[in-house]
Amino acid sequence: MKTKPFLVYPVFLLILVLALDKIFYLPVFQNSFLQTGNSTFYFHRKLLFEKMVRESKDSPKSLVLVYGDSRSYPYSETGLPPSAQSNWSLFNFSTPQAVPMYSYQLLRKTLKSGIKPTFVILSLSPESFQSSKSFVNSPFLRFGAEPGFQEEIWNDLSLKEKWEATLDRVFRIRALEVNLNLFVRRTQSRKWKEYSPNSNPELLLLNQTKGEYLMYATLGNPIEKLERDATRIKAIYLRNFELGQNQFLYVEKFLELAKENQVPVVVVYPKVYETYRKNYENLNLEEVWWSKIQELANESGAKTFHVEKENECNLFNDASHQSAFCFPELMRTIWFKMGWGEIYKGYELPKLPK
C-alpha cells in the first residue's frame, strides 16, 4: 500500500462522499427543501391529509376521496352541479406517478383515523404496473412511503426497485432528486426562500385547494403537438414495457380493505389521446391488464369506469391527460354509477366543442 498509494484514493474518496452526503440528513433538507413536481406534491398530500381529517370529523357533508396519478388531478368539487357543491366534500390525493401501493397506504391511514368516505375514486394507469422501469415507483418510495411502510412492502418490490431504494438510503442526495438547473435558477434570482414550504409557489397554490390541479385545462390542441407528445411519452413509459405483478396485489388489498369497511369504490381507467392509446392496444393491455383489474373489482363489489369506452370527450391537454374540461362529464357518470345521480336532476352540463 505504501508503494501504491493510488489504491487507497478511491477508498478516501468514498469516505469523503459519504461524509458530505450526511449533510442532506439535516432537518432543513428533510422538512424544508421543496423543489417542484414530485417532492412538492407528496409534501402537500401530507398537509392535505391533516386538512381532510380536520374538516371531515363530524361533518354532515358526503365525502369523496380520489386516489391516482396525474391523470386524475382535475376531479374537484367545482365539477359538481352548483346546487350540490355545498353538500359534498371532495379531497383529491392524486400525485405524480402514484402507484397502488401509495393509494393503499392512504386509504388505510384514512380509515384508521376514523374517517369513512361516502365513496372512493381509484384511478389506475397501466404505466404504474410496469416492472421494467424502476423510476415509476421511485417518487413514491422517496417521498410518499411513510416510516415503516417501505419495510412492510419490501418483499413485494422487484430486485431493481430494491437496489434503487438501497442506493437512496446510502446516498441521501440521490433520494432528494436534487434539480441542479432549478438550484442555479433560484441562486441566480436569489429565490432560495422558495425551497421553504412557506414560500414555495407551487405549494402555496396547492394549499388553496383540496388537492385538485386544474392546470390541465384546454379546449383544443394542435394535432401535431399531440402526435409529437404521444411519441415522446411512449419512449419514456412504454418502450420495453413489462407488466409486473406487485401493484396488482395492492389493488387487491385496497379493494379488500374498502369492502371490509363498507366503503364503495369505483375503479377508473383514464382516457388518453388515440395515437398513444394504440400503444396500449399493441401491448394487449385490455386483455392482460384491464381484464385483471375488472376481475379484482368484481370480486370486491367495486364499480368500474372505462373512460375510453364510456366517455366521448376528446379534449386533451397532452397525449397522456384528458382536459380538465372533460371532468364534469366524468364525474356525472361516476355519481350515477355510485347511486348518487339525483344530484344532477334538472342540471345540464356545459356544452363542449367536439
DOVEXLUM-409908 format. One line per 5 residues: number of its first residue (from 0); for each residue x, y, z of N, C-alpha, C. Coordinates in steps of 0.05 Angstrom, whole numbers, always signed. Layout:
# DOVEXLUM-409908
NUM) X Y Z X Y Z X Y Z | ... .
# end
This chain:
# DOVEXLUM-409908
0) +17 -24 +0 +0 +0 +0 +17 +25 +0 | +41 +23 +14 +58 +47 +16 +70 +53 -12 | +76 +31 -27 +87 +36 -53 +66 +42 -74 | +41 +37 -68 +19 +42 -87 -3 +58 -73 | +3 +83 -66 -17 +100 -51 -42 +105 -67 .
5) -40 +102 -94 -64 +108 -110 -87 +88 -105 | -80 +65 -93 -100 +45 -87 -119 +53 -65 | -109 +71 -48 -127 +79 -26 -143 +104 -33 | -137 +117 -56 -151 +141 -64 -181 +136 -67 | -190 +115 -80 -219 +110 -83 -232 +107 -56 .
10) -218 +94 -37 -230 +90 -10 -234 +117 +4 | -213 +134 +3 -215 +160 +15 -237 +177 +1 | -239 +174 -25 -260 +189 -40 -288 +180 -31 | -291 +154 -28 -317 +144 -20 -324 +154 +8 | -305 +153 +26 -309 +163 +53 -317 +192 +53 .
15) -303 +208 +36 -309 +237 +34 -337 +241 +24 | -345 +226 +3 -371 +229 -9 -393 +223 +12 | -389 +201 +26 -409 +192 +47 -410 +213 +69 | -387 +224 +76 -387 +245 +97 -403 +270 +88 | -397 +279 +64 -411 +302 +53 -441 +297 +50 .
20) -448 +272 +43 -476 +265 +39 -492 +267 +65 | -478 +264 +88 -492 +266 +114 -505 +293 +118 | -495 +313 +104 -507 +340 +106 -536 +339 +99 | -543 +322 +79 -570 +321 +69 -590 +306 +88 | -579 +297 +111 -597 +286 +131 -606 +307 +152 .
25) -595 +331 +149 -603 +352 +167 -633 +359 +164 | -646 +367 +185 -675 +373 +184 -683 +392 +162 | -666 +411 +155 -672 +431 +135 -677 +417 +108 | -662 +395 +102 -666 +381 +77 -688 +360 +79 | -694 +351 +103 -716 +332 +107 -743 +345 +107 .
30) -745 +369 +117 -772 +381 +121 -776 +407 +106 | -754 +420 +96 -757 +446 +84 -741 +449 +59 | -741 +429 +42 -726 +430 +17 -745 +423 -6 | -763 +441 -12 -783 +436 -33 -772 +446 -60 | -774 +429 -80 -766 +437 -107 -791 +442 -123 .
35) -796 +426 -143 -821 +427 -158 -830 +399 -164 | -854 +396 -173 -863 +369 -181 -866 +349 -159 | -852 +326 -161 -856 +304 -143 -854 +312 -113 | -832 +324 -105 -827 +329 -77 -849 +348 -66 | -857 +368 -81 -877 +387 -72 -905 +373 -69 .
40) -912 +357 -89 -939 +344 -88 -940 +325 -65 | -920 +308 -62 -921 +289 -40 -920 +303 -12 | -906 +324 -10 -906 +340 +14 -933 +352 +19 | -946 +362 -2 -972 +374 +1 -993 +353 +10 | -991 +329 -1 -1011 +309 +6 -1011 +302 +36 .
45) -988 +305 +49 -987 +301 +78 -1003 +324 +92 | -1000 +348 +83 -1015 +370 +94 -1045 +367 +87 | -1051 +357 +63 -1078 +354 +55 -1092 +333 +72 | -1078 +312 +79 -1090 +292 +96 -1098 +304 +123 | -1081 +320 +135 -1088 +333 +160 -1113 +351 +157 .
50) -1113 +365 +134 -1136 +383 +129 -1162 +367 +125 | -1160 +344 +111 -1183 +327 +107 -1194 +316 +133 | -1176 +308 +151 -1185 +298 +177 -1199 +320 +193 | -1187 +343 +194 -1199 +366 +209 -1227 +373 +198 | -1230 +374 +172 -1255 +384 +161 -1276 +362 +159 .
55) -1268 +337 +160 -1287 +315 +156 -1298 +304 +183 | -1283 +309 +205 -1293 +299 +230 -1320 +312 +237 | -1341 +295 +240 -1368 +304 +248 -1380 +323 +227 | -1370 +323 +202 -1382 +339 +181 -1406 +325 +169 | -1428 +340 +164 -1451 +327 +152 -1449 +323 +122 .
60) -1427 +333 +110 -1424 +331 +81 -1416 +303 +73 | -1425 +295 +49 -1416 +269 +38 -1388 +273 +28 | -1371 +253 +35 -1342 +256 +29 -1333 +236 +7 | -1319 +247 -13 -1308 +231 -34 -1278 +235 -34 | -1263 +214 -36 -1234 +215 -37 -1225 +204 -64 .
65) -1205 +217 -76 -1194 +209 -102 -1165 +201 -99 | -1159 +177 -109 -1131 +167 -109 -1123 +161 -137 | -1099 +168 -145 -1090 +162 -172 -1065 +178 -178 | -1058 +179 -204 -1035 +194 -213 -1044 +220 -225 | -1027 +233 -241 -1034 +260 -252 -1058 +260 -270 .
70) -1066 +237 -281 -1089 +236 -298 -1115 +241 -284 | -1115 +240 -257 -1139 +245 -242 -1138 +271 -226 | -1118 +288 -233 -1116 +314 -219 -1142 +331 -220 | -1157 +332 -242 -1179 +351 -244 -1205 +344 -229 | -1206 +321 -216 -1230 +316 -201 -1233 +336 -178 .
75) -1254 +351 -177 -1257 +371 -156 -1287 +377 -151 | -1292 +391 -130 -1319 +398 -123 -1332 +416 -144 | -1315 +432 -158 -1326 +450 -178 -1337 +435 -202 | -1331 +409 -204 -1342 +393 -226 -1371 +384 -221 | -1381 +388 -196 -1408 +380 -189 -1428 +402 -196 .
80) -1453 +396 -197 -1473 +417 -201 -1472 +438 -179 | -1474 +463 -184 -1472 +484 -163 -1490 +479 -140 | -1514 +468 -145 -1533 +464 -123 -1524 +441 -105 | -1506 +424 -113 -1497 +402 -97 -1471 +407 -83 | -1456 +427 -91 -1429 +431 -80 -1428 +436 -50 .
85) -1449 +448 -39 -1449 +453 -10 -1454 +428 +6 | -1462 +406 -7 -1468 +381 +7 -1447 +360 +4 | -1427 +366 -13 -1406 +346 -18 -1378 +358 -12 | -1360 +341 -3 -1333 +349 +2 -1315 +329 -13 | -1298 +339 -31 -1280 +321 -47 -1251 +329 -42 .
90) -1236 +309 -33 -1207 +313 -29 -1192 +295 -50 | -1175 +308 -65 -1161 +294 -86 -1132 +289 -79 | -1125 +264 -74 -1098 +256 -66 -1081 +246 -90 | -1090 +252 -114 -1074 +244 -138 -1047 +257 -137 | -1027 +242 -145 -999 +250 -142 -983 +240 -166 .
95) -962 +255 -174 -947 +247 -198 -937 +218 -196 | -942 +203 -216 -933 +175 -218 -941 +158 -193 | -963 +165 -181 -972 +150 -157 -979 +121 -165 | -972 +103 -148 -977 +74 -153 -997 +64 -133 | -1010 +41 -138 -1030 +30 -120 -1019 +26 -91 .
100) -994 +21 -88 -983 +19 -61 -988 +45 -45 | -985 +68 -58 -990 +93 -45 -1019 +97 -38 | -1037 +90 -57 -1066 +92 -52 -1074 +75 -29 | -1063 +51 -27 -1070 +33 -5 -1061 +45 +21 | -1036 +55 +22 -1026 +68 +46 -1045 +90 +56 .
105) -1054 +107 +37 -1071 +130 +44 -1098 +121 +54 | -1110 +101 +40 -1137 +92 +48 -1135 +80 +76 | -1115 +63 +81 -1112 +51 +107 -1109 +72 +129 | -1093 +92 +124 -1088 +113 +143 -1114 +129 +148 | -1129 +133 +127 -1155 +148 +130 -1174 +133 +148 .
110) -1177 +107 +143 -1196 +91 +158 -1187 +89 +187 | -1160 +87 +192 -1150 +85 +219 -1155 +112 +234 | -1157 +133 +220 -1162 +159 +232 -1191 +164 +239 | -1208 +144 +232 -1236 +146 +239 -1253 +159 +217 | -1242 +164 +194 -1256 +177 +172 -1266 +155 +153 .
115) -1292 +155 +147 -1304 +136 +128 -1317 +151 +105 | -1304 +151 +81 -1315 +166 +59 -1341 +154 +48 | -1357 +171 +36 -1382 +161 +23 -1376 +142 +0 | -1356 +149 -16 -1344 +131 -35 -1317 +141 -43 | -1302 +123 -57 -1275 +129 -65 -1272 +125 -95 .
120) -1257 +143 -108 -1249 +140 -136 -1220 +131 -137 | -1215 +108 -149 -1188 +97 -152 -1182 +97 -182 | -1165 +115 -190 -1157 +118 -218 -1131 +103 -222 | -1130 +85 -242 -1107 +68 -247 -1097 +71 -276 | -1071 +73 -279 -1059 +74 -306 -1041 +50 -309 .
125) -1041 +38 -333 -1024 +14 -336 -994 +19 -333 | -985 +44 -338 -957 +51 -335 -947 +46 -307 | -965 +48 -287 -958 +45 -259 -952 +16 -252 | -958 -2 -270 -955 -31 -264 -931 -44 -278 | -916 -28 -292 -893 -40 -306 -870 -45 -288 .
130) -856 -66 -293 -833 -74 -277 -806 -68 -289 | -807 -59 -314 -781 -54 -329 -769 -27 -323 | -784 -9 -310 -773 +18 -305 -778 +25 -276 | -756 +23 -260 -759 +28 -231 -766 +57 -225 | -761 +76 -243 -766 +104 -237 -796 +109 -233 .
135) -813 +91 -243 -842 +94 -239 -849 +93 -209 | -836 +76 -195 -842 +72 -166 -825 +90 -149 | -804 +102 -160 -785 +118 -144 -797 +141 -129 | -814 +158 -142 -825 +181 -127 -840 +173 -102 | -856 +151 -104 -870 +142 -80 -851 +132 -59 .
140) -831 +116 -66 -812 +106 -46 -795 +128 -34 | -789 +149 -50 -772 +171 -40 -788 +191 -23 | -812 +197 -32 -827 +219 -19 -853 +211 -6 | -865 +189 -14 -892 +183 -5 -894 +161 +16 | -875 +142 +16 -876 +120 +35 -870 +129 +63 .
145) -889 +125 +81 -886 +134 +109 -868 +115 +124 | -857 +125 +147 -839 +108 +163 -851 +80 +169 | -836 +60 +163 -845 +33 +167 -859 +20 +143 | -871 +36 +126 -886 +25 +104 -867 +13 +83 | -844 +25 +78 -825 +14 +59 -816 -13 +67 .
150) -812 -17 +93 -804 -43 +104 -827 -63 +100 | -852 -54 +103 -875 -71 +101 -878 -82 +72 | -872 -65 +53 -876 -73 +25 -850 -84 +12 | -828 -85 +27 -802 -92 +16 -802 -117 +0 | -814 -138 +10 -814 -164 -4 -830 -164 -29 .
155) -847 -143 -33 -863 -141 -57 -851 -124 -78 | -827 -113 -73 -813 -97 -92 -796 -115 -110 | -791 -106 -135 -774 -121 -153 -745 -117 -143 | -727 -135 -154 -698 -132 -146 -687 -105 -155 | -696 -95 -178 -686 -70 -187 -695 -47 -169 .
160) -721 -49 -160 -731 -28 -142 -717 -29 -115 | -711 -53 -105 -697 -56 -80 -669 -44 -83 | -656 -49 -105 -629 -38 -110 -630 -7 -110 | -649 +4 -124 -652 +33 -126 -658 +45 -98 | -675 +31 -83 -682 +41 -56 -658 +39 -37 .
165) -642 +19 -40 -618 +16 -24 -598 +38 -30 | -595 +45 -55 -577 +67 -63 -587 +93 -51 | -614 +97 -51 -625 +121 -39 -619 +123 -9 | -618 +100 +4 -613 +100 +33 -583 +106 +38 | -566 +97 +21 -537 +101 +24 -530 +130 +17 .
170) -541 +140 -6 -535 +167 -15 -560 +184 -13 | -562 +199 +8 -587 +215 +13 -592 +235 -9 | -571 +247 -20 -575 +267 -40 -589 +256 -65 | -585 +230 -70 -598 +217 -92 -628 +215 -87 | -636 +209 -63 -664 +207 -57 -679 +233 -58 .
175) -664 +255 -54 -677 +282 -55 -683 +291 -83 | -672 +277 -103 -676 +284 -132 -669 +314 -136 | -645 +322 -127 -637 +350 -129 -637 +359 -158 | -652 +380 -164 -653 +391 -191 -632 +414 -193 | -610 +408 -206 -588 +427 -207 -596 +452 -223 .
180) -611 +448 -245 -620 +472 -261 -637 +490 -244 | -655 +479 -228 -672 +495 -210 -655 +509 -189 | -635 +494 -179 -617 +506 -159 -602 +531 -170 | -593 +528 -195 -579 +550 -208 -598 +574 -212 | -622 +568 -222 -641 +590 -227 -648 +604 -201 .
185) -654 +589 -180 -661 +602 -155 -637 +617 -143 | -614 +607 -148 -590 +621 -138 -586 +647 -153 | -588 +646 -179 -584 +670 -196 -605 +691 -190 | -630 +683 -184 -651 +702 -179 -654 +708 -149 | -637 +696 -133 -638 +699 -104 -665 +692 -92 .
190) -675 +669 -101 -701 +659 -91 -698 +634 -75 | -677 +633 -58 -673 +610 -41 -696 +604 -23 | -711 +625 -16 -734 +621 +2 -755 +603 -10 | -755 +599 -37 -775 +581 -49 -771 +552 -43 | -748 +545 -30 -744 +518 -20 -760 +514 +6 .
195) -769 +535 +18 -784 +534 +43 -814 +529 +37 | -827 +512 +53 -856 +508 +50 -872 +533 +52 | -862 +553 +66 -877 +578 +70 -875 +596 +45 | -857 +590 +27 -853 +608 +4 -853 +594 -23 | -855 +567 -23 -855 +552 -48 -880 +558 -64 .
200) -878 +570 -88 -902 +579 -102 -921 +556 -110 | -910 +533 -116 -926 +510 -124 -942 +500 -100 | -929 +499 -77 -943 +490 -53 -964 +511 -44 | -958 +536 -46 -977 +557 -39 -1002 +555 -56 | -999 +548 -82 -1022 +544 -99 -1038 +520 -91 .
205) -1024 +498 -86 -1038 +473 -78 -1053 +477 -51 | -1042 +493 -34 -1055 +497 -8 -1081 +512 -9 | -1087 +524 -32 -1112 +538 -36 -1134 +518 -45 | -1127 +493 -49 -1146 +474 -60 -1150 +450 -40 | -1166 +431 -49 -1168 +406 -35 -1154 +384 -51 .
210) -1132 +392 -64 -1116 +373 -78 -1119 +373 -108 | -1141 +384 -118 -1145 +384 -147 -1125 +403 -160 | -1118 +397 -185 -1099 +413 -200 -1111 +417 -228 | -1120 +441 -233 -1136 +446 -257 -1121 +459 -280 | -1094 +457 -279 -1078 +469 -299 -1080 +454 -326 .
215) -1090 +429 -325 -1093 +414 -350 -1119 +421 -363 | -1124 +446 -367 -1150 +455 -379 -1145 +467 -406 | -1155 +455 -427 -1152 +466 -454 -1177 +458 -470 | -1184 +475 -488 -1207 +470 -506 -1197 +461 -533 | -1172 +459 -537 -1161 +450 -562 -1131 +449 -563 .
220) -1120 +430 -577 -1091 +428 -580 -1085 +420 -609 | -1064 +431 -621 -1057 +423 -648 -1051 +393 -650 | -1062 +380 -671 -1057 +351 -674 -1027 +345 -675 | -1012 +363 -688 -983 +358 -690 -970 +357 -662 | -979 +374 -644 -968 +374 -617 -975 +348 -603 .
225) -1000 +339 -605 -1008 +315 -592 -994 +291 -603 | -989 +290 -629 -975 +268 -642 -946 +267 -632 | -933 +290 -631 -905 +290 -620 -904 +282 -591 | -924 +290 -576 -925 +283 -548 -930 +253 -544 | -946 +242 -561 -951 +213 -559 -925 +197 -564 .
230) -909 +206 -583 -884 +193 -588 -864 +197 -565 | -864 +220 -553 -846 +226 -531 -853 +209 -506 | -879 +208 -500 -887 +193 -476 -884 +163 -479 | -888 +154 -504 -884 +125 -509 -855 +118 -503 | -836 +135 -512 -808 +129 -508 -801 +129 -478 .
235) -814 +144 -462 -808 +145 -433 -821 +122 -418 | -846 +116 -424 -861 +97 -407 -865 +69 -419 | -867 +67 -445 -876 +42 -457 -855 +27 -473 | -832 +39 -477 -811 +24 -490 -801 +1 -472 | -799 -22 -483 -791 -47 -468 -810 -51 -444 .
240) -835 -46 -449 -855 -49 -427 -857 -78 -418 | -857 -82 -391 -861 -108 -379 -881 -105 -357 | -903 -119 -358 -923 -117 -337 -915 -132 -312 | -912 -118 -290 -906 -131 -264 -931 -139 -250 | -927 -154 -228 -950 -164 -213 -953 -151 -185 .
245) -932 -137 -175 -934 -128 -148 -955 -107 -143 | -960 -90 -163 -981 -70 -158 -1009 -81 -159 | -1013 -103 -173 -1039 -117 -173 -1046 -125 -144 | -1026 -134 -129 -1030 -142 -102 -1041 -120 -85 | -1032 -95 -90 -1041 -73 -74 -1067 -61 -84 .
250) -1074 -66 -109 -1102 -60 -117 -1121 -79 -102 | -1113 -104 -101 -1130 -124 -87 -1132 -117 -57 | -1110 -109 -45 -1111 -101 -16 -1128 -77 -12 | -1126 -57 -30 -1142 -33 -29 -1171 -40 -30 | -1179 -56 -49 -1207 -63 -53 -1218 -80 -30 .
255) -1201 -98 -20 -1209 -115 +3 -1213 -97 +28 | -1195 -78 +32 -1197 -60 +55 -1222 -43 +53 | -1228 -33 +30 -1252 -17 +26 -1277 -34 +31 | -1277 -59 +21 -1300 -76 +25 -1304 -83 +55 | -1283 -89 +69 -1284 -95 +98 -1297 -72 +113 .
260) -1292 -47 +104 -1301 -24 +118 -1326 -11 +105 | -1338 -26 +86 -1362 -18 +72 -1360 +10 +59 | -1337 +13 +45 -1332 +38 +30 -1335 +31 +0 | -1355 +42 -13 -1358 +36 -42 -1334 +48 -58 | -1327 +34 -79 -1304 +43 -96 -1312 +42 -125 .
265) -1303 +61 -140 -1304 +60 -169 -1276 +61 -180 | -1268 +41 -196 -1242 +40 -208 -1243 +51 -236 | -1226 +71 -241 -1227 +86 -266 -1203 +80 -283 | -1208 +74 -308 -1187 +71 -328 -1187 +96 -345 | -1168 +114 -341 -1168 +140 -354 -1165 +139 -385 .
270) -1174 +159 -397 -1173 +162 -427 -1148 +177 -434 | -1134 +168 -456 -1111 +182 -466 -1116 +187 -496 | -1098 +204 -508 -1100 +210 -536 -1098 +185 -553 | -1114 +184 -575 -1117 +159 -591 -1091 +148 -601 | -1073 +164 -610 -1047 +153 -620 -1031 +140 -598 .
275) -1032 +152 -574 -1018 +140 -552 -1032 +114 -543 | -1059 +115 -544 -1074 +91 -536 -1068 +67 -554 | -1061 +72 -579 -1054 +50 -597 -1031 +33 -586 | -1014 +46 -570 -992 +31 -557 -1004 +11 -537 | -1025 +19 -523 -1038 +1 -505 -1049 -24 -520 .
280) -1061 -18 -543 -1072 -40 -560 -1050 -58 -569 | -1027 -47 -578 -1005 -64 -587 -994 -81 -565 | -996 -72 -540 -987 -87 -517 -1008 -105 -505 | -1032 -105 -518 -1055 -121 -509 -1062 -116 -480 | -1061 -91 -472 -1066 -84 -444 -1095 -88 -436 .
285) -1113 -86 -455 -1141 -91 -449 -1145 -119 -438 | -1130 -138 -449 -1133 -166 -441 -1116 -173 -416 | -1090 -165 -417 -1072 -174 -396 -1072 -156 -372 | -1082 -131 -375 -1082 -113 -352 -1110 -106 -342 | -1126 -93 -360 -1153 -84 -351 -1171 -106 -344 .
290) -1170 -129 -358 -1188 -151 -351 -1182 -161 -323 | -1157 -160 -315 -1149 -169 -288 -1159 -149 -267 | -1157 -123 -274 -1168 -102 -256 -1198 -106 -252 | -1212 -111 -274 -1241 -116 -273 -1248 -140 -256 | -1232 -160 -258 -1236 -184 -242 -1233 -178 -212 .
295) -1213 -163 -205 -1209 -156 -177 -1232 -138 -167 | -1241 -120 -184 -1263 -102 -177 -1288 -118 -173 | -1294 -136 -191 -1319 -152 -189 -1318 -169 -164 | -1295 -180 -157 -1294 -197 -133 -1300 -181 -107 | -1293 -155 -107 -1297 -139 -83 -1324 -123 -84 .
300) -1338 -125 -107 -1363 -109 -110 -1359 -81 -118 | -1335 -74 -127 -1329 -47 -136 -1340 -42 -165 | -1346 -17 -171 -1354 -9 -198 -1329 -4 -215 | -1332 -4 -241 -1311 +3 -259 -1320 +24 -279 | -1302 +40 -289 -1308 +61 -308 -1285 +62 -328 .
305) -1291 +51 -352 -1272 +51 -374 -1277 +77 -390 | -1262 +98 -385 -1269 +124 -396 -1268 +124 -427 | -1249 +110 -439 -1247 +108 -468 -1273 +98 -480 | -1285 +78 -467 -1310 +66 -478 -1335 +80 -470 | -1334 +95 -447 -1359 +106 -436 -1360 +136 -437 .
310) -1340 +149 -449 -1340 +178 -449 -1331 +188 -477 | -1344 +208 -487 -1339 +218 -514 -1322 +243 -515 | -1314 +254 -493 -1299 +279 -492 -1270 +274 -503 | -1264 +288 -525 -1238 +284 -537 -1221 +309 -536 | -1221 +322 -513 -1204 +345 -509 -1181 +336 -492 .
315) -1156 +343 -501 -1133 +333 -487 -1113 +356 -481 | -1102 +357 -457 -1082 +376 -451 -1055 +367 -463 | -1051 +341 -464 -1028 +329 -478 -1036 +301 -484 | -1018 +285 -495 -1026 +258 -504 -1033 +240 -480 | -1025 +247 -456 -1029 +230 -433 -1051 +239 -415 .
320) -1061 +264 -419 -1080 +275 -400 -1105 +287 -414 | -1128 +277 -407 -1153 +289 -416 -1155 +317 -404 | -1167 +335 -419 -1170 +363 -409 -1188 +363 -385 | -1182 +383 -367 -1199 +386 -343 -1228 +392 -350 | -1233 +403 -374 -1260 +409 -383 -1277 +384 -387 .
325) -1264 +361 -390 -1278 +336 -393 -1289 +325 -366 | -1278 +334 -344 -1283 +321 -319 -1311 +324 -307 | -1325 +346 -312 -1353 +347 -303 -1369 +324 -315 | -1364 +316 -341 -1377 +293 -353 -1369 +268 -339 | -1344 +265 -333 -1334 +241 -320 -1347 +238 -292 .
330) -1348 +260 -278 -1359 +260 -251 -1389 +253 -252 | -1403 +263 -272 -1432 +257 -274 -1435 +227 -277 | -1419 +214 -295 -1421 +185 -298 -1415 +170 -272 | -1394 +179 -258 -1386 +166 -233 -1408 +169 -212 | -1420 +192 -209 -1441 +196 -189 -1465 +179 -195 .
335) -1472 +175 -221 -1494 +157 -228 -1486 +128 -222 | -1462 +121 -228 -1453 +93 -223 -1455 +87 -193 | -1449 +107 -176 -1448 +103 -147 -1474 +107 -133 | -1495 +112 -149 -1522 +115 -138 -1530 +142 -128 | -1514 +162 -137 -1520 +190 -128 -1527 +208 -151 .
340) -1539 +197 -172 -1546 +212 -195 -1567 +233 -192 | -1582 +231 -170 -1604 +251 -165 -1593 +279 -162 | -1568 +283 -156 -1558 +310 -153 -1557 +324 -180 | -1559 +309 -202 -1559 +321 -228 -1587 +327 -239 | -1607 +322 -223 -1634 +327 -232 -1638 +357 -239 .
345) -1647 +362 -264 -1652 +389 -272 -1626 +405 -280 | -1603 +391 -280 -1578 +405 -286 -1567 +395 -313 | -1559 +413 -330 -1547 +407 -356 -1517 +415 -355 | -1501 +396 -364 -1472 +401 -365 -1466 +422 -386 | -1445 +438 -382 -1437 +457 -403 -1430 +443 -429 .
350) -1438 +455 -451 -1432 +444 -477 -1403 +448 -484 | -1390 +427 -494 -1362 +428 -501 -1359 +424 -532 | -1338 +435 -543 -1333 +430 -572 -1326 +401 -577 | -1335 +391 -600 -1329 +363 -606 -1300 +360 -615 .
# end
